[in-house]
Structures are given as C-alpha cells and as structure tokens.
Amino acid sequence: MWYWWTSGTPPIQYKTTLVDRGPITAIITATGTVNPVVSVQVGSQVSGKVSRLFADFNSKVTKGQVLAQIDQKPFKARLSQAQRLR
C-alpha cells in the first residue's frame, strides 16, 4: 500500500523569470516577380572563380567601378611556373 501511495505522479515544477522589454519582429511573406529597372550584361576577358563581390543586386554602380574580383591564385601560379622555365 505504501508503494502505491508514494509512486504517484511527481509534482509539477515551474520556472519563472522577470518580464523584459525587447524588439518586436514582424515577418511579411509575399509572392510575385521582381524586375530590375535596368539590366546590364557584365563580362571579363579571362575566366575564373569570383573571389570577391563589390556590388550587390540592385545596387547603383558607376562607370569604372570594380564590381567583382577574380581569384588570382591560378594566374600567379602560371606566372611563377613560366618564370622558373626561363
């Protein structure tokens, strides 16, 4: 009888904390198509992996501004190899 009486459900425990103020985050979901104001094709004289981007989508850019940098490691390796062969 004692085992049955003491083996009941354990008491519920609660954790409490102080109320705090913080930012409220609002999330909006929408569907549709986003079209650019002006679309420009960009190319380079050499091919390779892009290592750095200096502009983001829909950023305003000016003539002569660097937009991306191609990884220079393969080109430096070829230059070093060519200099050793001389």
C-alpha positions in Angstrom: 0.0 0.0 0.0 2.8 2.4 0.8 4.5 1.8 -2.6 1.2 2.6 -4.4 0.7 5.8 -2.3 4.2 7.2 -2.9 4.7 6.2 -6.6 2.1 8.8 -7.8 3.0 11.4 -10.4 5.8 13.8 -9.4 4.8 17.4 -8.5 4.8 19.9 -11.4 7.7 22.4 -11.2 7.6 25.8 -12.8 10.4 28.2 -13.8 9.7 31.9 -13.5 11.6 34.9 -14.9 11.3 38.7 -14.9 9.4 40.4 -17.7 11.8 42.1 -20.1 11.3 44.6 -23.0 12.7 43.8 -26.4 12.2 44.4 -30.1 9.2 43.0 -31.9 9.9 41.2 -35.1 7.4 41.3 -37.9 7.7 38.9 -40.8 5.8 39.5 -44.1 5.6 36.9 -46.8 4.7 37.9 -50.3 4.7 36.3 -53.8 5.3 37.9 -57.1 8.0 38.8 -59.6 10.8 41.4 -59.0 12.1 43.0 -62.2 15.2 45.2 -62.4 15.0 48.8 -63.5 17.9 48.4 -65.9 19.7 45.1 -66.7 23.3 45.1 -67.9 25.5 42.2 -69.1 28.9 42.1 -67.5 31.8 40.0 -68.8 35.6 39.7 -68.5 38.5 38.9 -70.8 39.6 36.0 -68.6 37.6 33.3 -66.9 37.9 32.1 -63.3 36.2 31.9 -59.9 35.0 35.1 -58.4 36.7 35.7 -55.1 35.1 39.0 -54.0 32.0 41.0 -55.0 31.9 44.7 -54.5 28.3 45.3 -55.5 25.0 43.6 -54.6 21.9 43.0 -56.7 20.0 46.2 -57.4 22.9 48.4 -56.2 23.6 51.6 -58.0 27.0 51.5 -59.8 29.0 54.0 -61.7 31.2 53.7 -64.8 34.6 52.3 -64.0 33.6 50.9 -60.6 35.0 47.5 -59.8 32.1 45.0 -59.4 34.0 41.7 -58.8 37.5 40.3 -58.4 38.5 37.0 -60.0 40.7 34.7 -57.9 44.3 35.5 -58.7 45.9 32.3 -57.4 45.8 30.3 -60.7 47.2 33.2 -62.6 50.0 33.8 -60.1 50.9 30.0 -60.2 51.1 30.1 -64.0 53.3 33.2 -63.9 55.6 31.6 -61.3 55.9 28.5 -63.4 56.7 30.5 -66.5 59.4 32.4 -64.7 61.0 29.2 -63.5 61.1 27.8 -67.0 63.1 30.8 -68.3 
